[in-house]
Amino acid sequence: MKKHNFSAGPSILPQEVLLKSSEAIMDYNGNGLSLIEISHRSKDFVDIMEKARALALELLGLEGKGYKALFLQGGASSQFLMVAMNLLEKRAGYLNTGAWSAKAIKEAQMLDDIYEVASSANANFNYIPKGFDIPSDYDYFHCTSNNTIFGTQIKDFPKTDIPMVCDMSSDIFSRVIDYSQFDIIYAGAQKNMGPAGTTLVVVKEDILGKVSRKIPSIMDYKKHIGAGSMFNTPPVFAVYTSMLTLDWLKSKGGVVGIEEENEKKARLMYSEIDLNPLFTGFAAKEDRSNMNATFNLTNENLKETFDSMLKEAGISAVNGHRSVGGYRASMYNALPLDSVKALVEVMSELESKA
């Protein structure tokens, strides 16, 4: 039985993408060679990289606006330091909304002064801070759009005249926003875009080259842009599968089309959490993530029964992170509405049995 995959990452991918990528592993383009055997300098792979980069800009509405898309290695975690290497001259401001933003702060602090403009640590990150000031003399402002562990999501981004950087690892391509308000966007592929192994970085070129420090070549965005995102050997399979996923997303109506589906899934999920007395949501209602719904049982004595019912229904990977406990339903772009319906049915059935 095919399972309903609610994994927080690496996560579900479209079935047609899995099929095409698996075929390419054996024989790419009918040339008798595997995708992972061909040279990254070959026309076959250069075409893949160029299409992937172009699709990323197209789907984000950033074509012709001075942005470059890069597919790099090292995960989003490498960007915690890379952003600071390229932008931090004196000081920067960070919004602390959870584990990943806290790690970004820690890495950037290795270089210079980093200030928390606001934090929700006082409530175990169950809300998004609002009404904070971003000083105009900062080099940049950094935020994390969606917090996978805690199930919160920024709905309204702050207005600022300084460069804004956003870690969108868990909700990129999932909703319609003005992506041109950001100067750097980065995201690990393994949630909404592809398998683990590559990270998408979208950077506005005119903010680069302004720091006085010497930047190691592998950490320099300008070097990667100049090399067409192939300064070093790229992760060919991860880039190819990301390209297929972006192509799939375009066929679904792009970000506009997938946002409608994501909102349906989120409404159904949160409706059950709010109406079923056996469950309680973790995140503040106004800040709930459409990607990661976090919730707990109101009676822990029912955990064994509920877990058994989930397993029988083929529902996988809904255990919450240890920081929150309980459960987490990750509803990324490729997760079908039917999977959410299956989870909601189990939750409803538990109520009828209790």
ROFI-79638 format. One record per residue (C-alpha): x, y, z; residue in three letters. Coordinates in pm, whole numbers, padded with zeros to 5 digits, always signed. Layout:
XYZAla
...
***
This chain:
+00000+00000+00000Met
+00133+00345-00094Lys
+00165+00546+00225Lys
+00041+00896+00293His
+00375+01073+00335Asn
+00368+01365+00581Phe
+00746+01373+00625Ser
+00889+01712+00720Ala
+01191+01659+00495Gly
+01325+01498+00293Pro
+00966+01488+00189Ser
+00712+01380-00067Ile
+00771+01440-00438Leu
+00522+01413-00726Pro
+00489+01057-00855Gln
+00562+01160-01214Glu
+00883+01328-01099Val
+00993+01014-00914Leu
+00927+00807-01226Leu
+01116+01037-01464Lys
+01410+01078-01231Ser
+01437+00703-01172Ser
+01437+00641-01546Glu
+01714+00898-01589Ala
+01927+00714-01335Ile
+01934+00414-01570Met
+01947+00594-01905Asp
+01927+00968-01963Tyr
+01784+01090-02292Asn
+01833+00750-02455Gly
+02207+00800-02480Asn
+02297+00477-02301Gly
+02441+00656-01998Leu
+02299+00729-01655Ser
+02229+01089-01560Leu
+02477+01050-01275Ile
+02749+00923-01513Glu
+02752+01209-01763Ile
+02980+01511-01737Ser
+02833+01819-01574His
+02996+02011-01860Arg
+02807+01813-02124Ser
+02531+01984-02321Lys
+02277+01748-02164Asp
+02349+01869-01814Phe
+02417+02232-01903Val
+02067+02241-02053Asp
+01925+02093-01730Ile
+02097+02354-01514Met
+01993+02644-01735Glu
+01632+02527-01743Lys
+01621+02476-01365Ala
+01756+02824-01300Arg
+01520+02982-01551Ala
+01216+02800-01409Leu
+01301+02915-01056Ala
+01305+03281-01161Leu
+00993+03241-01374Glu
+00787+03079-01100Leu
+00894+03342-00846Leu
+00808+03624-01087Gly
+01167+03752-01086Leu
+01260+03725-01453Glu
+01425+04038-01586Gly
+01445+04201-01243Lys
+01818+04173-01179Gly
+01815+03837-01000Tyr
+02024+03526-01056Lys
+01927+03174-00951Ala
+02194+02937-00825Leu
+02182+02568-00734Phe
+02452+02514-00473Leu
+02564+02246-00228Gln
+02588+02249+00149Gly
+02218+02275+00231Gly
+02043+02585+00360Ala
+02274+02561+00663Ser
+02569+02666+00448Ser
+02379+02983+00362Gln
+02373+03091+00727Phe
+02741+03179+00691Leu
+02747+03249+00317Met
+02490+03528+00345Val
+02694+03697+00616Ala
+03019+03650+00422Met
+02872+03836+00125Asn
+02663+04105+00296Leu
+02780+04168+00652Leu
+03012+04467+00694Glu
+02929+04601+01043Lys
+02598+04473+01180Arg
+02279+04297+01077Ala
+01938+04230+01226Gly
+01778+03886+01259Tyr
+01424+03783+01347Leu
+01443+03475+01572Asn
+01140+03253+01516Thr
+01281+02910+01585Gly
+01563+02658+01562Ala
+01680+02743+01211Trp
+01686+03120+01257Ser
+01874+03067+01585Ala
+02133+02864+01395Lys
+02158+03134+01129Ala
+02227+03389+01402Ile
+02495+03170+01559Lys
+02682+03129+01229Glu
+02665+03497+01134Ala
+02795+03597+01479Gln
+03127+03440+01383Met
+03188+03737+01153Leu
+03048+04049+01321Asp
+02768+04204+01524Asp
+02430+04036+01493Ile
+02122+04169+01669Tyr
+01793+04001+01737Glu
+01533+04255+01632Val
+01267+04032+01793Ala
+01221+03676+01918Ser
+00938+03440+02011Ser
+01160+03218+02227Ala
+00961+03324+02534Asn
+00669+03107+02414Ala
+00871+02822+02263Asn
+00838+02991+01923Phe
+00463+02932+01888Asn
+00406+03277+01732Tyr
+00563+03528+01493Ile
+00678+03856+01655Pro
+00521+04172+01514Lys
+00561+04547+01542Gly
+00940+04543+01577Phe
+01177+04804+01436Asp
+01452+04736+01184Ile
+01726+05003+01213Pro
+01810+05161+00879Ser
+02185+05145+00941Asp
+02194+04764+00944Tyr
+02360+04591+00649Asp
+02063+04359+00605Tyr
+01764+04199+00777Phe
+01723+03820+00790His
+01408+03619+00854Cys
+01280+03263+00818Thr
+00948+03254+00636Ser
+00820+02921+00767Asn
+00922+02735+01080Asn
+00898+02363+01015Thr
+00947+02250+01373Ile
+00699+02484+01538Phe
+00443+02521+01259Gly
+00448+02900+01225Thr
+00466+03110+00909Gln
+00517+03479+00840Ile
+00202+03612+00674Lys
+00309+03976+00640Asp
+00675+04059+00591Phe
+00811+04381+00744Pro
+00879+04684+00528Lys
+01239+04800+00525Thr
+01475+05003+00308Asp
+01772+04775+00379Ile
+01836+04445+00198Pro
+01608+04165+00318Met
+01723+03802+00324Val
+01483+03513+00371Cys
+01531+03144+00444Asp
+01236+02988+00259Met
+01344+02628+00289Ser
+01003+02495+00387Ser
+00756+02711+00197Asp
+00921+02836-00122Ile
+00694+02808-00430Phe
+00395+02737-00203Ser
+00216+03074-00196Arg
+00181+03399-00384Val
+00386+03682-00235Ile
+00594+03962-00379Asp
+00928+03785-00402Tyr
+01093+04104-00531Ser
+01083+04246-00177Gln
+01374+04012-00095Phe
+01733+04061-00202Asp
+01838+03702-00125Ile
+01612+03399-00097Ile
+01754+03059-00015Tyr
+01595+02719+00030Ala
+01704+02361+00068Gly
+01544+02155-00208Ala
+01420+01869+00008Gln
+01076+02000+00102Lys
+00899+02166-00193Asn
+01146+02128-00475Met
+01345+01805-00492Gly
+01568+01564-00301Pro
+01829+01659-00045Ala
+02160+01761-00198Gly
+02110+02103-00350Thr
+02004+02446-00229Thr
+01840+02714-00439Leu
+01978+03064-00388Val
+01813+03357-00563Val
+02020+03673-00530Val
+01982+04027-00656Lys
+02314+04101-00820Glu
+02342+04468-00730Asp
+02372+04401-00356Ile
+02696+04206-00402Leu
+03057+04322-00395Gly
+03013+04580-00118Lys
+03193+04418+00175Val
+03558+04487+00247Ser
+03652+04133+00353Arg
+03809+03878+00124Lys
+03553+03606+00054Ile
+03670+03247-00006Pro
+03587+03158-00367Ser
+03348+02876-00276Ile
+03153+03117-00051Met
+03138+03402-00303Asp
+02801+03446-00478Tyr
+02968+03645-00756Lys
+03197+03352-00836Lys
+02901+03115-00861His
+02703+03358-01077Ile
+02999+03405-01309Gly
+03035+03028-01347Ala
+02669+02973-01428Gly
+02613+02791-01098Ser
+02885+02542-01188Met
+03189+02682-01011Phe
+03238+02331-00875Asn
+03077+02002-00975Thr
+02705+02040-00901Pro
+02482+01770-00749Pro
+02347+01659-01086Val
+02067+01428-00967Phe
+01931+01679-00715Ala
+01935+01960-00973Val
+01766+01743-01236Tyr
+01493+01629-00998Thr
+01441+01989-00886Ser
+01404+02091-01249Met
+01141+01820-01300Leu
+00954+01935-00989Thr
+00957+02298-01100Leu
+00830+02188-01442Asp
+00553+01991-01268Trp
+00464+02298-01064Leu
+00443+02511-01378Lys
+00202+02257-01530Ser
-00016+02288-01218Lys
-00065+02660-01276Gly
+00252+02770-01103Gly
+00254+02925-00758Val
-00099+03061-00805Val
-00237+02716-00878Gly
-00053+02536-00600Ile
-00146+02800-00343Glu
-00514+02719-00396Glu
-00448+02351-00330Glu
-00232+02426-00027Asn
-00502+02646+00124Glu
-00761+02369+00084Lys
-00535+02124+00263Lys
-00461+02367+00545Ala
-00827+02461+00596Arg
-00927+02096+00621Leu
-00645+02013+00861Met
-00692+02306+01098Tyr
-01068+02271+01096Ser
-01033+01922+01238Glu
-00778+02035+01495Ile
-01007+02314+01615Asp
-01335+02119+01613Leu
-01211+01789+01754Asn
-01187+01813+02137Pro
-00915+01545+02143Leu
-00663+01776+01972Phe
-00518+02119+02030Thr
-00303+02324+01794Gly
+00043+02436+01902Phe
+00097+02752+01695Ala
-00094+03077+01745Ala
-00389+03073+01506Lys
-00295+03390+01319Glu
+00054+03253+01252Asp
-00029+02894+01157Arg
+00176+02746+00876Ser
+00005+02610+00565Asn
+00300+02376+00528Met
+00343+02226+00877Asn
+00044+02180+01108Ala
+00159+02110+01466Thr
-00086+01970+01719Phe
-00110+01767+02039Asn
-00351+01523+02197Leu
-00550+01667+02486Thr
-00540+01322+02649Asn
-00203+01149+02622Glu
-00363+00820+02727Asn
-00499+00800+02372Leu
-00154+00815+02209Lys
-00106+00440+02169Glu
-00452+00399+02015Thr
-00407+00695+01783Phe
-00063+00584+01669Asp
-00197+00237+01593Ser
-00483+00383+01388Met
-00241+00603+01193Leu
-00022+00304+01109Lys
-00320+00097+00996Glu
-00433+00381+00767Ala
-00089+00401+00603Gly
-00017+00746+00743Ile
+00356+00804+00778Ser
+00587+01054+00951Ala
+00343+01259+01160Val
+00537+01251+01488Asn
+00615+01599+01612Gly
+00966+01731+01664His
+01105+01670+02013Arg
+01098+02049+02075Ser
+00720+02048+02054Val
+00611+01687+02094Gly
+00274+01567+01973Gly
+00221+01554+01598Tyr
+00314+01741+01284Arg
+00146+01710+00946Ala
+00375+01847+00675Ser
+00162+01938+00375Met
+00409+02035+00106Tyr
+00318+02105-00257Asn
+00327+01742-00371Ala
+00107+01608-00091Leu
-00239+01530-00236Pro
-00557+01652-00067Leu
-00663+01288-00030Asp
-00376+01231+00213Ser
-00500+01512+00435Val
-00851+01367+00415Lys
-00714+01030+00527Ala
-00546+01186+00832Leu
-00856+01387+00923Val
-01070+01074+00900Glu
-00847+00896+01149Val
-00862+01193+01385Met
-01241+01199+01356Ser
-01263+00825+01412Glu
-01056+00857+01727Leu
-01311+01105+01863Glu
-01594+00860+01795Ser
-01410+00588+01985Lys
-01310+00799+02284Ala
***
